[in-house]
Structures are given as structure tokens and as C-alpha cells.
Amino acid sequence: MPAVVRVELLTRPGCHLCDDARAVVRRVAEQTGVGWQERSVDEDAVLLAEYSELVPVVLVDGRRHAYWTVDADRLRAALTGPRRGPTWLRR
């Protein structure tokens, strides 16, 4: 059974920071057994408008976790700690 995708990496072609972020996300996802996917902001007008100046961007469970650089320990903690639901469910 494939791992549930919890991490989304938003990138742009030719972005050297994206290459670095991809390596960190791939490694942490493999260590934690979490699925991940990569999307180019250039292929989605909404993503492009929101994130074009921030790539690479890491979303965890649909929430912005990091941009420009990815800290492996912080990402690992976010994936192994308690999951946070949508903000509208919090009190």
C-alpha cells in the first residue's frame, strides 16, 4: 500500500534551492514512511500567484511548513509529531 501523501514540494524548473529541498524532503519522507509529491508552481496559476517568490515551498498536511530552505529535523518533527487538523477545527 503506497504511503499517504502528506508532504507537497512546490518548485520551479532551474531552481537550485529546489534541488536541495527535494533531496531533504525525499530523505525525510523515506525515513518516516510518509508519501510526498512535487508540483511546479509554473503549472498552476493559483500556486504561481501565491508562491512564486518563495519556492521551494514545503506544505505538510496542506499547510505551509517551510520556504526557501528545508530543515530536515524540523520536517521530521512535523511528520512524526501529533497531526494538526484544519484551523477551523481548533479552539
All heavy atoms as an XYZ file, in Angstrom:
722
protein
N       0.851     -1.186      0.000
C       0.000      0.000      0.000
C       0.893      1.245      0.000
O       1.767      1.382      0.849
C      -0.891     -0.034      1.238
C      -1.794      1.140      1.364
S      -2.847      0.900      2.825
C      -3.991      2.177      2.551
N       0.679      2.177     -0.953
C       1.509      3.373     -1.011
C       1.289      4.270      0.207
O       0.212      4.291      0.785
C       1.056      4.081     -2.287
C      -0.120      3.358     -2.808
C      -0.302      2.108     -2.007
N       2.337      4.985      0.584
C       2.248      5.911      1.710
C       1.299      7.053      1.368
O       1.226      7.495      0.230
C       3.632      6.454      2.041
N       0.589      7.516      2.378
C      -0.302      8.657      2.205
C       0.547      9.900      1.970
O       1.523     10.145      2.678
C      -1.187      8.849      3.457
C      -2.013     10.112      3.359
C      -2.071      7.638      3.672
N       0.186     10.677      0.968
C       0.930     11.903      0.647
C       0.589     12.962      1.687
O      -0.543     13.410      1.779
C       0.593     12.406     -0.770
C       1.251     13.754     -1.031
C       1.025     11.394     -1.809
N       1.587     13.311      2.486
C       1.416     14.358      3.498
C       2.270     15.578      3.183
O       2.049     16.649      3.740
C       1.795     13.836      4.875
C       0.811     12.806      5.412
C       1.105     12.462      6.844
N       1.081     13.639      7.702
C       1.706     13.690      8.884
N       2.385     12.663      9.328
N       1.646     14.787      9.610
N       3.260     15.399      2.311
C       4.184     16.489      2.002
C       4.076     16.829      0.528
O       4.094     15.955     -0.333
C       5.641     16.085      2.329
C       6.596     17.218      1.967
C       5.785     15.700      3.788
N       3.951     18.118      0.270
C       3.951     18.596     -1.106
C       5.088     19.603     -1.242
O       5.201     20.540     -0.449
C       2.617     19.240     -1.450
C       2.490     19.580     -2.901
C       1.071     19.919     -3.304
O       0.224     20.125     -2.425
O       0.832     19.991     -4.509
N       5.930     19.393     -2.234
C       7.046     20.279     -2.502
C       6.710     21.091     -3.742
O       6.492     20.535     -4.820
C       8.326     19.470     -2.725
C       9.577     20.251     -3.112
C       9.960     21.245     -2.015
C      10.727     19.290     -3.402
N       6.649     22.398     -3.587
C       6.345     23.301     -4.702
C       7.661     23.872     -5.217
O       8.450     24.433     -4.451
C       5.420     24.422     -4.233
C       4.119     23.975     -3.564
C       3.310     25.174     -3.099
C       3.306     23.084     -4.479
N       7.887     23.706     -6.508
C       9.171     24.059     -7.102
C       8.984     24.837     -8.400
O       7.861     25.070     -8.844
C       9.980     22.783     -7.406
O       9.255     21.996     -8.355
C      10.250     21.979     -6.155
N      10.118     25.184     -8.990
C      10.177     25.774    -10.329
C      11.349     25.143    -11.058
O      12.373     24.832    -10.436
C      10.425     27.277    -10.264
C       9.307     28.066     -9.643
C       9.599     29.509     -9.812
N       8.804     29.933    -10.962
C       8.447     31.168    -11.183
N       8.855     32.120    -10.403
N       7.715     31.473    -12.216
N      11.246     24.979    -12.349
C      12.372     24.445    -13.120
C      13.593     25.364    -13.000
O      13.470     26.587    -12.976
C      11.850     24.432    -14.559
C      10.360     24.423    -14.434
C      10.058     25.199    -13.180
N      14.767     24.746    -12.901
C      16.014     25.507    -12.849
C      16.330     26.122    -11.503
O      17.289     26.887    -11.391
N      15.585     25.791    -10.482
C      15.763     26.369     -9.145
C      16.737     25.503     -8.347
O      16.424     24.366     -8.009
C      14.399     26.436     -8.456
S      14.447     26.747     -6.690
N      17.929     26.044     -8.049
C      18.913     25.247     -7.307
C      18.490     24.998     -5.871
O      18.791     23.953     -5.306
C      20.304     25.896     -7.374
C      20.435     27.130     -6.551
N      19.975     28.353     -6.968
C      20.963     27.316     -5.324
C      20.220     29.256     -6.034
N      20.809     28.657     -5.026
N      17.773     25.929     -5.258
C      17.256     25.699     -3.900
C      16.224     24.566     -3.912
O      16.107     23.814     -2.935
C      16.629     26.969     -3.320
C      17.580     28.113     -2.997
C      16.797     29.331     -2.524
C      18.605     27.692     -1.960
N      15.491     24.444     -5.006
C      14.508     23.369     -5.144
C      15.201     22.012     -5.183
O      14.699     21.038     -4.597
C      13.656     23.564     -6.396
S      12.698     25.103     -6.375
N      16.350     21.948     -5.840
C      17.117     20.707     -5.877
C      17.535     20.296     -4.467
O      17.425     19.125     -4.087
C      18.357     20.852     -6.762
C      18.019     21.113     -8.222
O      16.901     20.755     -8.651
O      18.880     21.672     -8.926
N      18.005     21.268     -3.681
C      18.408     20.995     -2.297
C      17.206     20.543     -1.469
O      17.295     19.576     -0.710
C      19.035     22.238     -1.658
C      20.314     22.679     -2.338
O      20.925     21.880     -3.080
O      20.708     23.845     -2.133
N      16.089     21.244     -1.614
C      14.881     20.915     -0.851
C      14.376     19.523     -1.219
O      13.953     18.754     -0.347
C      13.796     21.957     -1.107
N      14.415     19.181     -2.495
C      13.966     17.869     -2.956
C      14.744     16.750     -2.270
O      14.185     15.742     -1.843
C      14.116     17.764     -4.472
C      13.611     16.472     -5.064
C      13.797     16.431     -6.578
N      13.176     17.581     -7.235
C      13.840     18.601     -7.784
N      15.164     18.621     -7.780
N      13.191     19.598     -8.355
N      16.053     16.922     -2.150
C      16.890     15.902     -1.514
C      16.514     15.727     -0.048
O      16.417     14.603      0.451
C      18.362     16.273     -1.651
N      16.261     16.830      0.654
C      15.879     16.762      2.071
C      14.506     16.118      2.220
O      14.318     15.211      3.039
C      15.898     18.166      2.722
C      15.338     18.120      4.132
C      17.303     18.740      2.720
N      13.547     16.565      1.433
C      12.187     16.017      1.518
C      12.197     14.525      1.200
O      11.582     13.728      1.918
C      11.221     16.785      0.588
C       9.894     16.052      0.463
C      11.007     18.202      1.106
N      12.894     14.142      0.161
C      12.955     12.722     -0.214
C      13.520     11.882      0.933
O      12.975     10.848      1.297
C      13.798     12.546     -1.469
C      13.918     11.082     -1.903
C      14.761     10.913     -3.160
N      14.023     11.463     -4.294
C      14.509     12.350     -5.158
N      15.734     12.805     -5.027
N      13.778     12.787     -6.157
N      14.634     12.343      1.508
C      15.287     11.596      2.588
C      14.389     11.481      3.819
O      14.199     10.392      4.366
C      16.616     12.258      2.959
C      17.414     11.479      3.997
C      18.768     12.101      4.282
N      18.624     13.353      5.017
C      18.959     14.549      4.548
N      19.461     14.692      3.339
N      18.806     15.623      5.283
N      13.791     12.582      4.249
C      12.943     12.565      5.444
C      11.679     11.750      5.189
O      11.236     10.993      6.055
C      12.606     14.002      5.911
C      11.575     13.995      7.026
C      13.880     14.716      6.358
N      11.107     11.853      4.010
C       9.912     11.074      3.682
C      10.215      9.583      3.722
O       9.418      8.791      4.247
C       9.370     11.483      2.322
N      11.358      9.189      3.202
C      11.750      7.778      3.243
C      11.962      7.309      4.677
O      11.537      6.219      5.054
C      13.016      7.554      2.423
C      12.797      7.635      0.932
C      14.084      7.556      0.130
O      15.187      7.428      0.736
O      13.997      7.631     -1.107
N      12.589      8.138      5.500
C      12.854      7.773      6.896
C      11.576      7.640      7.711
O      11.507      6.819      8.618
C      13.762      8.817      7.557
C      15.162      8.848      7.016
C      15.946     10.050      7.506
O      15.399     10.997      8.091
N      17.248     10.039      7.258
N      10.574      8.451      7.398
C       9.346      8.463      8.191
C       8.223      7.650      7.557
O       7.161      7.489      8.163
C       8.855      9.909      8.411
O       8.626     10.532      7.143
C       9.863     10.717      9.223
N       8.428      7.174      6.334
C       7.397      6.394      5.666
C       6.230      7.220      5.168
O       5.129      6.715      4.960
N       6.474      8.488      4.957
C       5.436      9.424      4.520
C       5.537      9.633      3.010
O       6.639      9.749      2.471
C       5.600     10.771      5.260
C       4.701     11.839      4.691
C       5.333     10.589      6.744
N       4.405      9.703      2.356
C       4.399      9.986      0.935
C       4.573     11.473      0.667
O       4.214     12.311      1.491
N       5.134     11.774     -0.509
C       5.301     13.176     -0.900
C       5.139     13.288     -2.398
O       5.227     12.314     -3.130
C       6.655     13.715     -0.430
C       7.844     13.172     -1.157
C       8.420     11.942     -0.993
C       8.605     13.824     -2.174
N       9.490     11.796     -1.832
C       9.629     12.938     -2.570
C       8.513     15.075     -2.782
C      10.561     13.272     -3.551
C       9.441     15.401     -3.758
C      10.447     14.514     -4.128
N       4.858     14.508     -2.833
C       4.760     14.775     -4.259
C       5.342     16.145     -4.538
O       5.433     16.984     -3.647
C       3.316     14.702     -4.756
C       2.396     15.755     -4.191
C       0.975     15.600     -4.688
O       0.629     14.634     -5.344
N       0.134     16.554     -4.355
N       5.725     16.345     -5.767
C       6.307     17.616     -6.193
C       5.436     18.214     -7.276
O       4.957     17.503     -8.154
C       7.717     17.375     -6.719
C       8.425     18.630     -7.154
C       9.871     18.375     -7.557
O      10.430     17.321     -7.192
O      10.433     19.238     -8.249
N       5.235     19.528     -7.199
C       4.472     20.246     -8.221
C       5.202     21.527     -8.574
O       5.759     22.189     -7.713
C       3.073     20.614     -7.703
C       2.192     19.408     -7.495
C       0.858     19.763     -6.901
N       0.115     20.684     -7.738
C      -0.979     21.320     -7.330
N      -1.439     21.139     -6.120
N      -1.605     22.146     -8.135
N       5.161     21.875     -9.828
C       5.744     23.131    -10.281
C       4.700     24.236    -10.154
O       3.569     24.085    -10.637
C       6.180     23.014    -11.742
O       6.559     24.291    -12.224
N       5.086     25.335     -9.536
C       4.151     26.458     -9.414
C       3.848     27.055    -10.778
O       2.800     27.687    -10.962
C       4.661     27.559     -8.449
C       4.793     27.027     -7.039
C       5.963     28.172     -8.926
N       4.731     26.836    -11.753
C       4.518     27.375    -13.092
C       3.355     26.711    -13.813
O       2.883     27.229    -14.819
C       5.792     27.231    -13.935
C       6.912     28.130    -13.432
O       6.627     29.098    -12.705
O       8.079     27.853    -13.770
N       2.901     25.567    -13.327
C       1.813     24.839    -13.978
C       0.445     25.112    -13.358
O      -0.542     24.510    -13.767
C       2.112     23.335    -13.932
C       3.349     22.979    -14.728
C       3.744     21.528    -14.590
O       2.985     20.738    -13.988
O       4.822     21.175    -15.089
N       0.386     26.013    -12.368
C      -0.872     26.299    -11.674
C      -0.912     27.792    -11.358
O      -0.106     28.283    -10.567
C      -0.937     25.466    -10.392
C      -2.231     25.627     -9.633
O      -2.639     26.773     -9.355
O      -2.832     24.589     -9.289
N      -1.842     28.511    -11.952
C      -1.901     29.971    -11.799
C      -2.082     30.390    -10.341
O      -1.506     31.394     -9.904
C      -3.026     30.538    -12.659
N      -2.853     29.642     -9.578
C      -3.080     29.986     -8.162
C      -1.789     29.806     -7.369
O      -1.411     30.683     -6.584
C      -4.227     29.137     -7.571
C      -4.355     29.359     -6.076
C      -5.538     29.446     -8.281
N      -1.110     28.671     -7.563
C       0.154     28.447     -6.874
C       1.198     29.473     -7.285
O       1.962     29.965     -6.454
C       0.677     27.038     -7.153
C      -0.123     25.875     -6.584
C       0.495     24.546     -7.011
C      -0.220     25.961     -5.077
N       1.232     29.801     -8.564
C       2.190     30.781     -9.061
C       1.981     32.131     -8.397
O       2.936     32.768     -7.949
C       2.085     30.904    -10.582
C       3.093     31.842    -11.247
C       4.516     31.362    -11.017
C       2.790     31.951    -12.737
N       0.737     32.560     -8.299
C       0.440     33.857     -7.681
C       0.811     33.876     -6.201
O       1.305     34.877     -5.687
C      -1.042     34.180     -7.857
N       0.599     32.761     -5.520
C       0.826     32.726     -4.079
C       2.275     32.449     -3.692
O       2.772     32.980     -2.715
C      -0.073     31.666     -3.440
C      -0.044     31.691     -1.934
C      -1.139     30.880     -1.296
O      -2.041     30.404     -1.999
O      -1.087     30.722     -0.065
N       2.964     31.606     -4.453
C       4.262     31.109     -4.006
C       5.445     31.400     -4.917
O       6.563     30.977     -4.617
C       4.178     29.588     -3.817
C       3.223     29.168     -2.741
C       2.097     28.416     -3.053
C       3.441     29.496     -1.408
C       1.212     28.009     -2.063
C       2.567     29.092     -0.420
C       1.458     28.350     -0.743
O       0.601     27.955      0.240
N       5.262     32.122     -6.014
C       6.340     32.264     -6.995
C       7.635     32.822     -6.403
O       8.719     32.421     -6.810
C       5.895     33.118     -8.171
O       5.667     34.445     -7.760
N       7.552     33.703     -5.444
C       8.752     34.307     -4.856
C       9.285     33.515     -3.671
O      10.322     33.873     -3.112
C       8.461     35.746     -4.420
C       8.039     36.654     -5.556
C       9.101     36.789     -6.639
O      10.301     36.919     -6.300
O       8.743     36.758     -7.836
N       8.609     32.446     -3.274
C       9.002     31.697     -2.086
C       9.595     30.326     -2.372
O      10.085     29.677     -1.464
C       7.789     31.512     -1.158
C       7.130     32.779     -0.628
C       5.918     32.431      0.212
C       8.120     33.614      0.166
N       9.527     29.860     -3.619
C       9.971     28.493     -3.912
C      11.422     28.273     -3.533
O      12.217     29.206     -3.640
C       9.726     28.099     -5.384
C       8.265     28.033     -5.691
C      10.468     28.962     -6.348
N      11.727     27.084     -3.077
C      10.831     25.966     -2.870
C       9.971     26.165     -1.624
O      10.400     26.782     -0.645
C      11.776     24.782     -2.684
C      12.999     25.394     -2.086
C      13.121     26.756     -2.721
N       8.770     25.630     -1.677
C       7.835     25.682     -0.553
C       7.476     24.248     -0.197
O       7.197     23.438     -1.069
C       6.559     26.465     -0.923
C       5.567     26.452      0.231
C       6.900     27.891     -1.319
N       7.469     23.968      1.102
C       7.051     22.655      1.586
C       5.734     22.823      2.328
O       5.625     23.635      3.251
C       8.102     22.030      2.533
C       7.593     20.707      3.107
C       9.416     21.831      1.809
N       4.742     22.065      1.888
C       3.459     22.016      2.573
C       3.369     20.673      3.296
O       3.684     19.633      2.710
C       2.304     22.136      1.583
C       2.299     23.336      0.649
C       1.139     23.241     -0.334
C       2.244     24.630      1.430
N       2.966     20.698      4.548
C       2.733     19.474      5.314
C       1.262     19.464      5.686
O       0.773     20.408      6.311
C       3.610     19.413      6.587
C       3.238     18.203      7.442
C       5.086     19.372      6.217
N       0.576     18.429      5.262
C      -0.865     18.311      5.500
C      -1.612     19.552      5.003
O      -2.549     20.028      5.640
C      -1.157     18.057      6.978
C      -0.571     16.743      7.473
O      -0.488     15.795      6.667
O      -0.189     16.659      8.659
N      -1.135     20.097      3.879
C      -1.803     21.229      3.257
C      -1.466     22.594      3.841
O      -1.955     23.609      3.368
N      -0.602     22.627      4.847
C      -0.227     23.894      5.485
C       1.229     24.216      5.165
O       2.065     23.320      5.147
C      -0.404     23.800      6.998
C      -1.823     23.508      7.436
C      -1.882     23.221      8.922
N      -1.321     24.314      9.697
C      -2.023     25.320     10.215
N      -3.325     25.341     10.054
N      -1.438     26.267     10.904
N       1.509     25.508      4.966
C       2.882     25.893      4.654
C       3.779     25.582      5.846
O       3.540     26.022      6.963
C       2.975     27.374      4.299
C       4.365     27.731      3.796
C       4.432     29.072      3.173
N       4.298     30.079      4.208
C       4.063     31.361      3.967
N       3.902     31.777      2.737
N       3.963     32.212      4.947
N       4.803     24.806      5.594
C       5.752     24.393      6.630
C       7.070     25.161      6.506
O       7.653     25.567      7.498
C       6.002     22.881      6.528
C       7.099     22.393      7.400
N       6.935     22.183      8.746
C       8.403     22.103      7.128
C       8.073     21.769      9.269
N       8.974     21.717      8.312
N       7.556     25.329      5.278
C       8.847     25.981      5.069
C       8.913     26.548      3.664
O       8.185     26.106      2.771
C       9.982     24.982      5.266
N       9.795     27.521      3.487
C      10.091     28.019      2.153
C      11.558     28.428      2.098
O      12.191     28.643      3.122
C       9.166     29.167      1.734
C       9.194     30.382      2.617
C      10.025     31.454      2.333
C       8.374     30.470      3.742
C      10.050     32.578      3.134
C       8.394     31.583      4.548
C       9.229     32.640      4.244
O       9.258     33.751      5.045
N      12.091     28.450      0.899
C      13.492     28.732      0.566
C      14.434     27.615      1.013
O      15.199     27.122      0.213
C      13.975     30.071      1.090
C      13.307     31.257      0.462
C      12.746     31.320     -0.782
C      13.112     32.535      1.042
N      12.223     32.564     -1.004
C      12.428     33.340      0.104
C      13.445     33.089      2.263
C      12.096     34.650      0.349
C      13.105     34.410      2.504
C      12.439     35.174      1.552
N      14.419     27.252      2.290
C      15.260     26.151      2.763
C      14.419     25.212      3.615
O      13.418     25.622      4.199
C      16.454     26.648      3.603
O      15.956     27.334      4.747
C      17.361     27.558      2.795
N      14.855     23.953      3.682
C      14.128     22.947      4.450
C      15.069     22.355      5.489
O      16.129     21.832      5.135
C      13.594     21.814      3.537
C      12.782     20.817      4.338
C      12.782     22.384      2.389
N      14.687     22.445      6.749
C      15.456     21.859      7.833
C      14.959     20.430      8.051
O      13.785     20.234      8.372
C      15.288     22.698      9.101
C      16.064     22.135     10.256
O      15.499     21.288     10.991
O      17.229     22.528     10.436
N      15.836     19.451      7.880
C      15.436     18.045      7.980
C      14.866     17.700      9.349
O      13.845     17.006      9.449
C      16.622     17.140      7.664
N      15.477     18.178     10.415
C      14.992     17.861     11.766
C      13.609     18.454     12.017
O      12.742     17.802     12.607
C      15.970     18.355     12.825
C      17.284     17.592     12.815
O      17.286     16.416     12.392
O      18.313     18.177     13.215
N      13.400     19.673     11.565
C      12.098     20.319     11.758
C      11.015     19.604     10.942
O       9.904     19.387     11.423
C      12.190     21.784     11.350
C      10.914     22.559     11.591
C      11.154     24.071     11.412
N       9.906     24.762     11.555
C       9.123     25.119     10.546
N       9.492     24.867      9.286
N       7.987     25.736     10.755
N      11.335     19.204      9.717
C      10.384     18.480      8.887
C      10.071     17.121      9.515
O       8.908     16.721      9.598
C      10.925     18.305      7.470
C      10.030     17.534      6.501
C       8.648     18.180      6.372
C      10.705     17.409      5.143
N      11.087     16.419      9.972
C      10.894     15.115     10.615
C       9.980     15.257     11.833
O       9.069     14.453     12.045
C      12.239     14.521     11.016
C      12.178     13.084     11.477
C      13.562     12.512     11.773
N      14.431     12.535     10.597
C      15.424     13.409     10.395
N      15.691     14.336     11.294
N      16.145     13.362      9.296
N      10.196     16.285     12.645
C       9.361     16.516     13.835
C       7.915     16.779     13.445
O       6.983     16.291     14.089
C       9.921     17.678     14.650
N       7.720     17.530     12.364
C       6.353     17.826     11.911
C       5.648     16.563     11.427
O       4.428     16.431     11.587
C       6.387     18.869     10.795
N       6.401     15.637     10.877
C       5.800     14.426     10.334
C       5.611     13.331     11.373
O       4.781     12.446     11.197
C       6.651     13.893      9.182
C       6.721     14.805      7.965
C       7.726     14.283      6.961
C       5.347     14.976      7.342
N       6.366     13.382     12.451
C       6.262     12.336     13.466
C       5.503     12.784     14.701
O       5.126     11.949     15.516
C       7.655     11.827     13.884
O       8.417     12.914     14.397
C       8.370     11.175     12.707
N       5.276     14.077     14.846
C       4.529     14.592     15.991
C       3.035     14.481     15.748
O       2.590     13.932     14.734
N       2.249     14.994     16.682
C       0.791     14.946     16.506
C       0.360     15.718     15.262
O       0.906     16.782     14.962
C       0.239     15.604     17.763
C       1.395     16.047     18.574
C       2.660     15.661     17.884
N      -0.579     15.165     14.543
C      -1.078     15.833     13.336
C      -1.998     16.955     13.740
O      -2.790     16.835     14.662
C      -1.823     14.849     12.444
C      -0.863     13.906     11.758
C      -1.556     12.941     10.887
N      -1.865     13.541      9.604
C      -2.278     12.874      8.555
N      -2.434     11.575      8.617
N      -2.542     13.473      7.425
N      -1.899     18.039     13.014
C      -2.737     19.211     13.271
C      -3.832     19.241     12.231
O      -3.574     19.143     11.052
C      -1.896     20.473     13.195
C      -0.829     20.513     14.263
C       0.109     21.643     14.079
N      -0.603     22.898     14.158
C      -0.073     24.075     13.882
N       1.162     24.153     13.511
N      -0.776     25.175     13.966
N      -5.051     19.386     12.695
C      -6.175     19.473     11.779
C      -6.303     20.870     11.208
O      -5.510     21.761     11.510
N      -7.305     21.082     10.384
C      -7.535     22.408      9.813
C      -7.763     23.449     10.909
O      -8.278     23.137     11.981
C      -8.803     22.221      8.970
C      -8.944     20.760      8.782
C      -8.270     20.098      9.935
N      -7.397     24.675     10.624
C      -7.522     25.734     11.625
C      -8.956     25.921     12.084
O      -9.207     26.275     13.222
C      -6.991     27.072     11.086
O      -7.652     27.377      9.862
C      -5.501     27.010     10.877
N      -9.932     25.636     11.243
C     -11.322     25.841     11.644
C     -11.779     24.798     12.650
O     -12.810     24.966     13.283
C     -12.246     25.870     10.433
C     -12.189     24.655      9.558
C     -11.370     24.444      8.503
C     -12.964     23.460      9.686
N     -11.574     23.202      7.955
C     -12.553     22.579      8.658
C     -13.961     23.050     10.567
C     -13.103     21.319      8.506
C     -14.508     21.785     10.390
C     -14.091     20.948      9.374
N     -11.001     23.724     12.850
C     -11.351     22.728     13.852
C     -10.751     23.014     15.215
O     -11.152     22.447     16.210
C     -10.872     21.340     13.420
C     -11.653     20.659     12.318
C     -11.000     19.328     11.951
C     -13.085     20.419     12.737
N      -9.770     23.923     15.273
C      -9.089     24.228     16.545
C      -9.894     25.199     17.370
O     -10.592     26.051     16.857
C      -7.717     24.807     16.255
C      -6.767     23.762     15.809
C      -5.354     24.293     15.811
N      -4.801     23.834     14.563
C      -4.152     24.574     13.703
N      -3.920     25.815     13.952
N      -3.719     24.064     12.594
N      -9.737     25.077     18.663
C     -10.401     26.014     19.588
C      -9.420     27.025     20.100
O      -8.305     26.838     20.241
C     -10.987     25.253     20.778
C     -12.088     24.367     20.326
C     -12.652     23.629     21.518
N     -13.626     22.694     21.045
C     -14.908     22.777     21.338
N     -15.348     23.724     22.109
N     -15.738     21.905     20.890
